[in-house]
Amino acid sequence: MASTTSDTKKNSVDSAWTIFLIFLRLGCTSFGGPIAHLGFFRSEFVTRRRWLSERSFADIVALCQFLPGPASSQVGIALGLSRAGYAGALCAWAGFTLPLAIVMTLFALGISTWGNAFPAGALHGLKVVAVAVVAQAVWSMARNLCTDIQRVSIAVASACAILAWPTAWSQIGVMCIAAFAGLWLLKPSQALPHDPLPISANRRVGFVLLSLFFFILIGLPILAQALPDQTLAMFNAFYRAGALVFGGGHVVLPLLQATVVPNHWVNNDVFLAGYGAAQAMPGPLSTFAAFLGASMQRTPSGWMGAALCLIAIFLPSFLLVLGTMPFWEALRRSVRTQAALAGINAAVVGVLLAALYHPVWTSAILKPVDFELALIALAALMFWKLPPWLVVIGCGVIGWALSYVA
């Protein structure tokens, strides 16, 4: 009996370590944003390794699109959970996230140390390329998620609402309304065939984790208000960003920008330069939080600030995914759930479209040459199929050169 227990523990550790190495490779090679990340995951785990079926993978993706937070990272957490339990979930997240987090922290430290030596034109070029990257994301997601007039209408209405009321709570309201619109307007003819997910999770633990998610979400702002402290305020801001924003890294941009810039935690030019630089890297865009934490103009900053903000923005994803998976098996069979998901997905496109205009476009496109550079970058990404890292570096170099011409 002791030998059997020992072997079980060894296999569990080996499995978690294997998952870490697999996701580490994906974290170092998965360029192209969240949609591309899901393509890499499907190729690795459905086609190559056959860890789960096509339908099971699609339903995990659907759940993670429904939940707030970075969808590709949440899918990775769920896949790790399906293979090696909670240890596998942690290893999948660490392998996929840490490479970009470390690089972005080093980039932030470089800007803070040699900021005056970094050409201003290159920083502006990085802001311009963000316009092209977000525009590509809007187009790609709209083609997949807005396939009829009802979904297009939900997306347009969502974009208009976000631009009219640019607050964090308006995004939550838009998503809730979109879910009801999906129930009313988008009615699948029948439920899809059921394919059980290869995940065994404890419902009692799931309930505790979901309760903890809401306890932190509600209690942390009250605590931060009662005890003014920079560390507590930062953790609250980034936890709220991870807990309340649908659509992943691109959509979290307006909320983070509206928090860190007015509070004079990070300069707006540094903010957008870091966002542009993140496009050149593989891995989840929400690791941009590590850049912001390292760039803070108050303590904690540097590596401590990066770790604090990174944990804060991803903690909601862990609590939500690990807490929801035990209950998802029953919910995913429902036709009504599928309709609500369709409405929310259309609203995500609208939120991203609003973010494309403000703050991405309004902060980067200041003169005709900026628009020309953004068009070239968009063509390079969408039609010439150049690697994103090459497009970002190219725009930085062109921006630097144009600063001398102007």
N, C-alpha and C positions, 0 to 999 in steps of 0.2 A: 504493500500500500504506500509506504514512504517513497519507494522508487518511482511508482506511478505518479505521485504528486510532484516529485522532483522533475520528472520528464515533462509533465504538463507545464510547470513554471518555465522550464528551459525553452520549450517550444513557443510559449507566449512571448518571452523576451526576444528570441530569435525572430519571430514574426514581426514584432514591433520594430526591431532594428532594421529588418528588411524593408519595412514600409518607410522608415526614415530615409534610407538610402535611395529608394525609388523616388520619393517625393523631393529629395535633395537634387537629384538629377533633373526632375521636372522644373524645380525652382530655378535651376541654372540655365535652362534651355527654353522655357515656355514664354516666348515673346508673343505680343499681339493683343494683350488685353483679355478680359474675362471670357469673352466668347471663344477666343482662340484657346484659352486654358481648358475650357470644357471639351474642345475638340481633342486636345492632347490627352486629357483624362479618358475620354471614350476610346481612343486608339490604344492606350496603354492597358486599361483595365477591362474593357469589354471585348475588343477585338484580339489583342495580343495575349493577355493573361487569362481572360475568361473568368474573372472573379465574380461577375454578375451579368445578368441578361441585359439586352438593350432596353426593355421596358422598365426594369428595376432602376437602371441608370437614369432613364428619362424621368422617372418619378422622384428620384432623389434631387435631380436638377429642378424639377417643378417645386418641390418643397423649399429648396434654398432660394429660389426666385421669389417665393411668397414671403419668406422671412426677411426682416431688415438685415443689412450688413452685406459684406462682400460675398457674392454667390459662389465664385470659384473656390475661395478658401473654405466656405461652408461645405461645398461638395467634397473637397478633400478631407475635411474632418469626418464627414459621414462615411466616406469610403474607408478611412482608417478605422473607424468604429466597427464597420461591417467585417473587417478582417482580423482585428486584434483587440477589440474592446476599447476601453477608455485610454489605455496606453497607446494603442494604434492611432486613435484620434489625435492625441497630443503629438506623436511622432510625425504624423502626416502634416500637421500644421507647421511644426518646427522645420521640417525639411523643405517645405514649399516656401516658407516666409523668410527665414533667416538670411539667405543669400542677399536678397534685395534690401532687407532691413540694414544689414551691415554696410553695404555699399552706400545707401542713402545717408546713413549716419556719418560715414567718412566724407561724403560730399558736403554735408552741412558743416562739418568741422573745418573743411577746407575753405568754404565760403567765409565763415566767421574769422578764420585766421588770415586768409589772403584775399578777402573780399574786394579790397581796393585794387588788387592786381588782376582780378578776373574781369575781362572786358565787358563793359556795360552793353555793348552791341550783341555780344554772345548771349547774355542773359535775356535780352529782348528777343533774340532768335528762338530761344527755348520757349518763351511765352507764345510766340507766333505758331510754333509747331503744335502746341497744345490745341489750338483752334482746329487744325487738320485732324488730329487724333480723335477729338470729341465728335467732329462732324462725321468721320468715318463710323464711329460707334453708333451715332444716331441713325445713320442710313442702314447699317447692317441690322441693327435691332428692329428698326421699323419694317424692313422687308420680312423678317421672321415673325414678328409679334403683332403687326397691324395689317392683317390680311384681308380686311373687309371694311365697309364704310362705318360700321359700328365701332370697331377698334380704332380706326383713324380719328373718329369723332372724339372718343375718350382721350386719345393722345393729345389732340389739339386743345381740347378743353382743359386738360391737366396743365399743359404748358402755359396757357393764358392765365390760369389761376395762380400758378407759382410765380409768374412774373408780376402779377397784380399784387400779390401778398407774399413777398419773399421772406418767409420765416420758416423755422424748423417745423413748427406745428402745422403750418399750411400743407407741408408735404405729407404728414400723417393723415390730415383730413382728406387730401386728394386721393390717397391710397384707399381709405375706407369707402369714400364715395365711389371710386372705380370698382371696388369689390361688389358693391350693391348694383352698380350699373351692369357689371358682368352677369350677375344673377338674373337681372331683368332682361337684358338684351342678348346675351350670348348663352344659348341653351343647346349643349351637345345633344344629339338625337338619342344617344344611349351611352352608358358607362363603358369604358374600355375594358377588355378582358383583364382579369386580375392575375398578377404575377407576384407572388410573395417576395418581399425584400429579404436578403440574407443578413438580417440584423436582429439580434436578440438583445434587448435592453430592458432594464427594470423600470416598470411604470412608477413605482414608488420613488426611485431615484430621479426619474424624469420630472415628477411633480415637485420634488424638492428643488431641483435646478431651475425650473420655470418660476417657482415662488421666489427664489433668490434673485433671478433676473429682475423681476418687478420690484422686489424690496430695494435693490440697489438703485434702480431707475428712479423710484419715488423718494427714497430716503437720502440719497447722496446730495441732490440739490439743496435739501433742507439743511443737511449737515454743513455743506459748503457755505450757505448763507449765515449760519449761526457761528461758524468758526472760520473767519477769513484767513485763508492760507493758500499760497500759490500752488503747492503740490496738490492739495485737495481740489482746488479750482480746475487745474489741468486735468486731473483724473476724471472729474465730473464732466468736463467739456468733451473729452474724447470718448468716454463711455457713452454719453448721450449720442454722439455722432455714430458710433457703432450700433447703437440700439434703436435709433429712430429713422435711419435713412435707408430707403430701398434703392436697389440698383447698383450698389457697389461703389468702387473708388471714384468714378467720374461724378456720380451724383452726390457724394459726400463733400465734394469740393466747395459748393456754396456755403454749406453749414460750417465747415472748418474755417473758411475764409472770413465769414461773418463773426466768428468767435475770436480767432487769434490775432487778426489785424486790428480791429477796433480796440482791443484790450492792450495793444502795443506789445504783444508777446513776440510776434514775428513781423518783419517789414513786408509789405505787400509785394515788392519786387522780388524779394527772396522767396516768398511763398510761391509765386508763379514760376520762378526759375526752377525751383525744386520740383514742382509739378511737371514742368516740361522735361526735366532730366529723367524723371521716373519713367517717362514713355520709352526711353532708350533701354530700359532694363527688363529682364524677364521677371516673372513672379507677380504676386497680387499688388495692385496699385494702392491698397489701403496701408501698405508699409510706408507710404508717404508720411504717416504719423510719426515714424521714427525720425525722419528728416526734420519735421516740425519740432519734435521734442529736443533734438540736438541743437536746433537753431534758436531756442528760446532766449530772449534778451534778459530774462530773470532766471534765478535758480528755481527748480533744478533744470539743468541744461546738459549739453554734452551727452555722454553715454548714459548717464542716469536719467536724463530727460527723455532720451530716445526709448529706453526700456519702459519707462512709466507710460508714455503715450502709446507705445506699441501694445502693451498688455491691456491698457484701458480700451482701446478701440476694437480689439479682437475678443475680449472677455465676453461681450454679449453674444457673439457668434457661438462660442463654446456652450454657454448656458442654454441658448435657444436650440441649437442642433441636438445636443445630447439630451435636452429635456423634451424635445418634440418627437424624436424618432420613435420612442415606445408607443406613441399614440397615432403616428402617421399611417400605420398599416390599415387602420379602419377608415380614416378620413379619406385616403386616396381612392377609395372605391366609389366615392360619392360623385354623382354628376354635378351637383350644386357646387362642390369644391372645385371641380374642373372649370366651371363657368366663372367663379369668383377669381380664380387664378388667371384666367384669360383677361379679365378686366384690369387686374393689377398689373399684368405684364404690359398692357397697352399704356397704362398711366406712367410706367417707368420710362417709356420712350418719350412721353411728354415732359417729364421732369428733366431728362437728359437734354432735350431740345431747349428748355428754358436755361439750363446751365451753359449750353453752348453760346447763347447770347450774352448772359451775364452770370458770372464775371469774366468768362474766358474771352469772348469777342471784345467786349468793351475795354478790357485791360490791355489787349495785345494789338488790335487793329487800329492804329492811330493815324496812318497815312496810306496812300495808294500802294507804296512799295511793300508795306506789311501785308496787304491783301494779296498782292502778287505772290509773295513768298508763301503765304498760306495755301494759295491755289496750287502752287508747284508741289508743296508737301502733300496735299491731299491727292493729287494725281499720282505722286510717287507711291503713296500707300495703297490706293485703291486700284489703280490701273497698271502702273509699272511694276507693282508687287515687290518693291524694294523692302529690305528688312527695316522694321521700325527704328532700331538702334542707329542704322545708317542715315535714315531721314532726319532723326533728331540731331545727330552730330553735324550733318550737312547744314541744317538750318542754323545751328549755333555758329558755325564757321561763316556762313553767308551773312548772318546778322552782325558778326564782328567786322567783316569786310565792309559792309554797308555803312557802318558807323564812321569809317574813315572817309567814305565817299561823300556822305551828307555834309 
